[in-house]
Amino acid sequence: MDDGKPKLLDQLRQQIRVRNYSIRTETVYAEWAKRYIRFHRYRHPAEMGAAEIELF
């Protein structure tokens, strides 16, 4: 079920590259994003807010 939009981590990587961050920074940010996503059991980002960030 592909709606044509890039996946979340692909969007993150794209934005990091637009800002010309190093590849190492991209890797680290992506790893932290994966940890956050797994911690919240793959909930959609639209369902989460400041409380979930604090909990993490």
PDB file of N, CA, C and O in Angstrom:
ATOM      1  N   MET A   1       0.852  -1.180   0.000  1.00  0.00           N
ATOM      2  CA  MET A   1       0.000   0.000   0.000  1.00  0.00           C
ATOM      3  C   MET A   1       0.890   1.233   0.000  1.00  0.00           C
ATOM      4  O   MET A   1       1.087   1.860   1.041  1.00  0.00           O
ATOM      5  N   ASP A   2       1.420   1.576  -1.147  1.00  0.00           N
ATOM      6  CA  ASP A   2       2.316   2.708  -1.296  1.00  0.00           C
ATOM      7  C   ASP A   2       1.521   3.906  -1.790  1.00  0.00           C
ATOM      8  O   ASP A   2       0.918   3.857  -2.862  1.00  0.00           O
ATOM      9  N   ASP A   3       1.521   4.982  -1.009  1.00  0.00           N
ATOM     10  CA  ASP A   3       0.777   6.174  -1.408  1.00  0.00           C
ATOM     11  C   ASP A   3       1.654   7.183  -2.148  1.00  0.00           C
ATOM     12  O   ASP A   3       1.239   8.317  -2.387  1.00  0.00           O
ATOM     13  N   GLY A   4       2.868   6.763  -2.509  1.00  0.00           N
ATOM     14  CA  GLY A   4       3.746   7.624  -3.272  1.00  0.00           C
ATOM     15  C   GLY A   4       4.652   8.518  -2.445  1.00  0.00           C
ATOM     16  O   GLY A   4       5.586   9.116  -2.979  1.00  0.00           O
ATOM     17  N   LYS A   5       4.388   8.616  -1.150  1.00  0.00           N
ATOM     18  CA  LYS A   5       5.229   9.437  -0.287  1.00  0.00           C
ATOM     19  C   LYS A   5       6.415   8.614   0.208  1.00  0.00           C
ATOM     20  O   LYS A   5       6.278   7.418   0.466  1.00  0.00           O
ATOM     21  N   PRO A   6       7.583   9.255   0.343  1.00  0.00           N
ATOM     22  CA  PRO A   6       8.729   8.524   0.896  1.00  0.00           C
ATOM     23  C   PRO A   6       8.461   8.129   2.348  1.00  0.00           C
ATOM     24  O   PRO A   6       7.722   8.806   3.063  1.00  0.00           O
ATOM     25  N   LYS A   7       9.065   7.038   2.764  1.00  0.00           N
ATOM     26  CA  LYS A   7       8.921   6.593   4.144  1.00  0.00           C
ATOM     27  C   LYS A   7       9.586   7.598   5.076  1.00  0.00           C
ATOM     28  O   LYS A   7      10.416   8.403   4.651  1.00  0.00           O
ATOM     29  N   LEU A   8       9.215   7.542   6.339  1.00  0.00           N
ATOM     30  CA  LEU A   8       9.682   8.513   7.328  1.00  0.00           C
ATOM     31  C   LEU A   8      11.204   8.616   7.370  1.00  0.00           C
ATOM     32  O   LEU A   8      11.745   9.720   7.326  1.00  0.00           O
ATOM     33  N   LEU A   9      11.896   7.495   7.453  1.00  0.00           N
ATOM     34  CA  LEU A   9      13.359   7.549   7.538  1.00  0.00           C
ATOM     35  C   LEU A   9      13.975   8.078   6.245  1.00  0.00           C
ATOM     36  O   LEU A   9      15.015   8.736   6.273  1.00  0.00           O
ATOM     37  N   ASP A  10      13.337   7.794   5.120  1.00  0.00           N
ATOM     38  CA  ASP A  10      13.818   8.349   3.851  1.00  0.00           C
ATOM     39  C   ASP A  10      13.630   9.866   3.827  1.00  0.00           C
ATOM     40  O   ASP A  10      14.482  10.594   3.316  1.00  0.00           O
ATOM     41  N   GLN A  11      12.520  10.334   4.377  1.00  0.00           N
ATOM     42  CA  GLN A  11      12.291  11.776   4.470  1.00  0.00           C
ATOM     43  C   GLN A  11      13.337  12.427   5.373  1.00  0.00           C
ATOM     44  O   GLN A  11      13.858  13.498   5.063  1.00  0.00           O
ATOM     45  N   LEU A  12      13.636  11.773   6.487  1.00  0.00           N
ATOM     46  CA  LEU A  12      14.655  12.282   7.405  1.00  0.00           C
ATOM     47  C   LEU A  12      16.000  12.388   6.697  1.00  0.00           C
ATOM     48  O   LEU A  12      16.671  13.418   6.770  1.00  0.00           O
ATOM     49  N   ARG A  13      16.384  11.331   6.020  1.00  0.00           N
ATOM     50  CA  ARG A  13      17.668  11.332   5.304  1.00  0.00           C
ATOM     51  C   ARG A  13      17.714  12.423   4.232  1.00  0.00           C
ATOM     52  O   ARG A  13      18.734  13.088   4.053  1.00  0.00           O
ATOM     53  N   GLN A  14      16.620  12.593   3.539  1.00  0.00           N
ATOM     54  CA  GLN A  14      16.559  13.614   2.495  1.00  0.00           C
ATOM     55  C   GLN A  14      16.769  15.006   3.097  1.00  0.00           C
ATOM     56  O   GLN A  14      17.518  15.814   2.548  1.00  0.00           O
ATOM     57  N   GLN A  15      16.114  15.282   4.214  1.00  0.00           N
ATOM     58  CA  GLN A  15      16.255  16.594   4.845  1.00  0.00           C
ATOM     59  C   GLN A  15      17.668  16.818   5.385  1.00  0.00           C
ATOM     60  O   GLN A  15      18.189  17.932   5.330  1.00  0.00           O
ATOM     61  N   ILE A  16      18.275  15.776   5.897  1.00  0.00           N
ATOM     62  CA  ILE A  16      19.653  15.885   6.384  1.00  0.00           C
ATOM     63  C   ILE A  16      20.588  16.199   5.222  1.00  0.00           C
ATOM     64  O   ILE A  16      21.500  17.015   5.358  1.00  0.00           O
ATOM     65  N   ARG A  17      20.368  15.563   4.099  1.00  0.00           N
ATOM     66  CA  ARG A  17      21.232  15.789   2.927  1.00  0.00           C
ATOM     67  C   ARG A  17      21.040  17.190   2.351  1.00  0.00           C
ATOM     68  O   ARG A  17      22.000  17.816   1.902  1.00  0.00           O
ATOM     69  N   VAL A  18      19.803  17.681   2.362  1.00  0.00           N
ATOM     70  CA  VAL A  18      19.537  19.040   1.883  1.00  0.00           C
ATOM     71  C   VAL A  18      20.331  20.055   2.706  1.00  0.00           C
ATOM     72  O   VAL A  18      20.772  21.083   2.194  1.00  0.00           O
ATOM     73  N   ARG A  19      20.502  19.745   3.984  1.00  0.00           N
ATOM     74  CA  ARG A  19      21.229  20.644   4.882  1.00  0.00           C
ATOM     75  C   ARG A  19      22.745  20.408   4.858  1.00  0.00           C
ATOM     76  O   ARG A  19      23.494  21.046   5.598  1.00  0.00           O
ATOM     77  N   ASN A  20      23.178  19.492   4.005  1.00  0.00           N
ATOM     78  CA  ASN A  20      24.607  19.188   3.837  1.00  0.00           C
ATOM     79  C   ASN A  20      25.293  18.704   5.117  1.00  0.00           C
ATOM     80  O   ASN A  20      26.463  19.006   5.350  1.00  0.00           O
ATOM     81  N   TYR A  21      24.564  17.956   5.941  1.00  0.00           N
ATOM     82  CA  TYR A  21      25.182  17.358   7.125  1.00  0.00           C
ATOM     83  C   TYR A  21      26.064  16.197   6.680  1.00  0.00           C
ATOM     84  O   TYR A  21      25.899  15.668   5.581  1.00  0.00           O
ATOM     85  N   SER A  22      26.980  15.815   7.522  1.00  0.00           N
ATOM     86  CA  SER A  22      27.882  14.714   7.179  1.00  0.00           C
ATOM     87  C   SER A  22      27.126  13.383   7.159  1.00  0.00           C
ATOM     88  O   SER A  22      26.057  13.251   7.755  1.00  0.00           O
ATOM     89  N   ILE A  23      27.696  12.417   6.471  1.00  0.00           N
ATOM     90  CA  ILE A  23      27.093  11.084   6.393  1.00  0.00           C
ATOM     91  C   ILE A  23      27.029  10.447   7.778  1.00  0.00           C
ATOM     92  O   ILE A  23      26.094   9.707   8.084  1.00  0.00           O
ATOM     93  N   ARG A  24      28.011  10.733   8.603  1.00  0.00           N
ATOM     94  CA  ARG A  24      28.017  10.208   9.973  1.00  0.00           C
ATOM     95  C   ARG A  24      26.841  10.777  10.772  1.00  0.00           C
ATOM     96  O   ARG A  24      26.188  10.052  11.523  1.00  0.00           O
ATOM     97  N   THR A  25      26.578  12.057  10.611  1.00  0.00           N
ATOM     98  CA  THR A  25      25.434  12.680  11.281  1.00  0.00           C
ATOM     99  C   THR A  25      24.137  12.047  10.799  1.00  0.00           C
ATOM    100  O   THR A  25      23.244  11.764  11.597  1.00  0.00           O
ATOM    101  N   GLU A  26      24.037  11.829   9.506  1.00  0.00           N
ATOM    102  CA  GLU A  26      22.851  11.182   8.946  1.00  0.00           C
ATOM    103  C   GLU A  26      22.646   9.803   9.568  1.00  0.00           C
ATOM    104  O   GLU A  26      21.532   9.445   9.951  1.00  0.00           O
ATOM    105  N   THR A  27      23.712   9.046   9.663  1.00  0.00           N
ATOM    106  CA  THR A  27      23.639   7.696  10.228  1.00  0.00           C
ATOM    107  C   THR A  27      23.185   7.734  11.681  1.00  0.00           C
ATOM    108  O   THR A  27      22.312   6.964  12.081  1.00  0.00           O
ATOM    109  N   VAL A  28      23.768   8.616  12.461  1.00  0.00           N
ATOM    110  CA  VAL A  28      23.427   8.708  13.884  1.00  0.00           C
ATOM    111  C   VAL A  28      21.981   9.164  14.063  1.00  0.00           C
ATOM    112  O   VAL A  28      21.249   8.587  14.866  1.00  0.00           O
ATOM    113  N   TYR A  29      21.566  10.183  13.331  1.00  0.00           N
ATOM    114  CA  TYR A  29      20.185  10.664  13.437  1.00  0.00           C
ATOM    115  C   TYR A  29      19.198   9.558  13.055  1.00  0.00           C
ATOM    116  O   TYR A  29      18.173   9.383  13.714  1.00  0.00           O
ATOM    117  N   ALA A  30      19.502   8.825  12.007  1.00  0.00           N
ATOM    118  CA  ALA A  30      18.617   7.742  11.573  1.00  0.00           C
ATOM    119  C   ALA A  30      18.533   6.649  12.635  1.00  0.00           C
ATOM    120  O   ALA A  30      17.458   6.100  12.878  1.00  0.00           O
ATOM    121  N   GLU A  31      19.657   6.333  13.265  1.00  0.00           N
ATOM    122  CA  GLU A  31      19.642   5.321  14.331  1.00  0.00           C
ATOM    123  C   GLU A  31      18.803   5.778  15.517  1.00  0.00           C
ATOM    124  O   GLU A  31      18.043   4.986  16.074  1.00  0.00           O
ATOM    125  N   TRP A  32      18.926   7.038  15.911  1.00  0.00           N
ATOM    126  CA  TRP A  32      18.106   7.556  17.008  1.00  0.00           C
ATOM    127  C   TRP A  32      16.625   7.544  16.626  1.00  0.00           C
ATOM    128  O   TRP A  32      15.774   7.232  17.459  1.00  0.00           O
ATOM    129  N   ALA A  33      16.321   7.876  15.400  1.00  0.00           N
ATOM    130  CA  ALA A  33      14.931   7.848  14.943  1.00  0.00           C
ATOM    131  C   ALA A  33      14.373   6.427  15.005  1.00  0.00           C
ATOM    132  O   ALA A  33      13.229   6.228  15.414  1.00  0.00           O
ATOM    133  N   LYS A  34      15.170   5.446  14.604  1.00  0.00           N
ATOM    134  CA  LYS A  34      14.744   4.039  14.679  1.00  0.00           C
ATOM    135  C   LYS A  34      14.482   3.625  16.121  1.00  0.00           C
ATOM    136  O   LYS A  34      13.500   2.937  16.400  1.00  0.00           O
ATOM    137  N   ARG A  35      15.343   4.035  17.028  1.00  0.00           N
ATOM    138  CA  ARG A  35      15.146   3.714  18.447  1.00  0.00           C
ATOM    139  C   ARG A  35      13.846   4.313  18.964  1.00  0.00           C
ATOM    140  O   ARG A  35      13.087   3.656  19.676  1.00  0.00           O
ATOM    141  N   TYR A  36      13.601   5.555  18.601  1.00  0.00           N
ATOM    142  CA  TYR A  36      12.379   6.244  19.019  1.00  0.00           C
ATOM    143  C   TYR A  36      11.146   5.523  18.474  1.00  0.00           C
ATOM    144  O   TYR A  36      10.178   5.301  19.202  1.00  0.00           O
ATOM    145  N   ILE A  37      11.188   5.167  17.213  1.00  0.00           N
ATOM    146  CA  ILE A  37      10.068   4.472  16.579  1.00  0.00           C
ATOM    147  C   ILE A  37       9.809   3.128  17.255  1.00  0.00           C
ATOM    148  O   ILE A  37       8.661   2.798  17.553  1.00  0.00           O
ATOM    149  N   ARG A  38      10.854   2.358  17.496  1.00  0.00           N
ATOM    150  CA  ARG A  38      10.692   1.052  18.161  1.00  0.00           C
ATOM    151  C   ARG A  38      10.205   1.219  19.596  1.00  0.00           C
ATOM    152  O   ARG A  38       9.355   0.456  20.053  1.00  0.00           O
ATOM    153  N   PHE A  39      10.737   2.213  20.312  1.00  0.00           N
ATOM    154  CA  PHE A  39      10.344   2.457  21.695  1.00  0.00           C
ATOM    155  C   PHE A  39       8.833   2.673  21.796  1.00  0.00           C
ATOM    156  O   PHE A  39       8.192   2.205  22.737  1.00  0.00           O
ATOM    157  N   HIS A  40       8.284   3.377  20.831  1.00  0.00           N
ATOM    158  CA  HIS A  40       6.850   3.668  20.847  1.00  0.00           C
ATOM    159  C   HIS A  40       6.047   2.666  20.023  1.00  0.00           C
ATOM    160  O   HIS A  40       4.918   2.943  19.617  1.00  0.00           O
ATOM    161  N   ARG A  41       6.632   1.514  19.786  1.00  0.00           N
ATOM    162  CA  ARG A  41       5.969   0.383  19.131  1.00  0.00           C
ATOM    163  C   ARG A  41       5.340   0.753  17.794  1.00  0.00           C
ATOM    164  O   ARG A  41       4.204   0.383  17.497  1.00  0.00           O
ATOM    165  N   TYR A  42       6.108   1.492  16.995  1.00  0.00           N
ATOM    166  CA  TYR A  42       5.756   1.781  15.608  1.00  0.00           C
ATOM    167  C   TYR A  42       4.477   2.598  15.442  1.00  0.00           C
ATOM    168  O   TYR A  42       3.803   2.508  14.416  1.00  0.00           O
ATOM    169  N   ARG A  43       4.145   3.399  16.465  1.00  0.00           N
ATOM    170  CA  ARG A  43       2.987   4.289  16.337  1.00  0.00           C
ATOM    171  C   ARG A  43       3.285   5.359  15.290  1.00  0.00           C
ATOM    172  O   ARG A  43       4.438   5.730  15.074  1.00  0.00           O
ATOM    173  N   HIS A  44       2.247   5.837  14.659  1.00  0.00           N
ATOM    174  CA  HIS A  44       2.414   6.884  13.648  1.00  0.00           C
ATOM    175  C   HIS A  44       2.794   8.196  14.339  1.00  0.00           C
ATOM    176  O   HIS A  44       2.226   8.530  15.380  1.00  0.00           O
ATOM    177  N   PRO A  45       3.735   8.935  13.779  1.00  0.00           N
ATOM    178  CA  PRO A  45       4.168  10.199  14.389  1.00  0.00           C
ATOM    179  C   PRO A  45       3.026  11.189  14.613  1.00  0.00           C
ATOM    180  O   PRO A  45       3.080  11.985  15.551  1.00  0.00           O
ATOM    181  N   ALA A  46       2.008  11.154  13.778  1.00  0.00           N
ATOM    182  CA  ALA A  46       0.876  12.066  13.937  1.00  0.00           C
ATOM    183  C   ALA A  46       0.101  11.793  15.225  1.00  0.00           C
ATOM    184  O   ALA A  46      -0.624  12.664  15.707  1.00  0.00           O
ATOM    185  N   GLU A  47       0.247  10.595  15.782  1.00  0.00           N
ATOM    186  CA  GLU A  47      -0.455  10.218  17.011  1.00  0.00           C
ATOM    187  C   GLU A  47       0.324  10.609  18.264  1.00  0.00           C
ATOM    188  O   GLU A  47      -0.173  10.451  19.379  1.00  0.00           O
ATOM    189  N   MET A  48       1.537  11.117  18.085  1.00  0.00           N
ATOM    190  CA  MET A  48       2.394  11.393  19.236  1.00  0.00           C
ATOM    191  C   MET A  48       2.708  12.876  19.337  1.00  0.00           C
ATOM    192  O   MET A  48       2.560  13.634  18.378  1.00  0.00           O
ATOM    193  N   GLY A  49       3.148  13.266  20.536  1.00  0.00           N
ATOM    194  CA  GLY A  49       3.485  14.666  20.758  1.00  0.00           C
ATOM    195  C   GLY A  49       4.572  14.809  21.806  1.00  0.00           C
ATOM    196  O   GLY A  49       5.429  13.938  21.957  1.00  0.00           O
ATOM    197  N   ALA A  50       4.527  15.906  22.520  1.00  0.00           N
ATOM    198  CA  ALA A  50       5.554  16.240  23.508  1.00  0.00           C
ATOM    199  C   ALA A  50       5.646  15.188  24.618  1.00  0.00           C
ATOM    200  O   ALA A  50       6.741  14.895  25.099  1.00  0.00           O
ATOM    201  N   ALA A  51       4.522  14.627  25.023  1.00  0.00           N
ATOM    202  CA  ALA A  51       4.535  13.635  26.107  1.00  0.00           C
ATOM    203  C   ALA A  51       5.366  12.412  25.722  1.00  0.00           C
ATOM    204  O   ALA A  51       6.107  11.876  26.545  1.00  0.00           O
ATOM    205  N   GLU A  52       5.241  11.979  24.486  1.00  0.00           N
ATOM    206  CA  GLU A  52       6.006  10.816  24.030  1.00  0.00           C
ATOM    207  C   GLU A  52       7.499  11.132  23.930  1.00  0.00           C
ATOM    208  O   GLU A  52       8.341  10.271  24.187  1.00  0.00           O
ATOM    209  N   ILE A  53       7.812  12.345  23.562  1.00  0.00           N
ATOM    210  CA  ILE A  53       9.223  12.746  23.516  1.00  0.00           C
ATOM    211  C   ILE A  53       9.808  12.719  24.918  1.00  0.00           C
ATOM    212  O   ILE A  53      10.911  12.213  25.122  1.00  0.00           O
ATOM    213  N   GLU A  54       9.081  13.258  25.881  1.00  0.00           N
ATOM    214  CA  GLU A  54       9.545  13.252  27.272  1.00  0.00           C
ATOM    215  C   GLU A  54       9.692  11.828  27.793  1.00  0.00           C
ATOM    216  O   GLU A  54      10.648  11.524  28.505  1.00  0.00           O
ATOM    217  N   LEU A  55       8.760  10.964  27.446  1.00  0.00           N
ATOM    218  CA  LEU A  55       8.796   9.576  27.899  1.00  0.00           C
ATOM    219  C   LEU A  55      10.016   8.846  27.357  1.00  0.00           C
ATOM    220  O   LEU A  55      10.625   8.041  28.063  1.00  0.00           O
ATOM    221  N   PHE A  56      10.372   9.120  26.121  1.00  0.00           N
ATOM    222  CA  PHE A  56      11.525   8.497  25.490  1.00  0.00           C
ATOM    223  C   PHE A  56      12.800   8.962  26.173  1.00  0.00           C
ATOM    224  O   PHE A  56      13.893   8.548  25.787  1.00  0.00           O
TER     225      PHE A  56
END
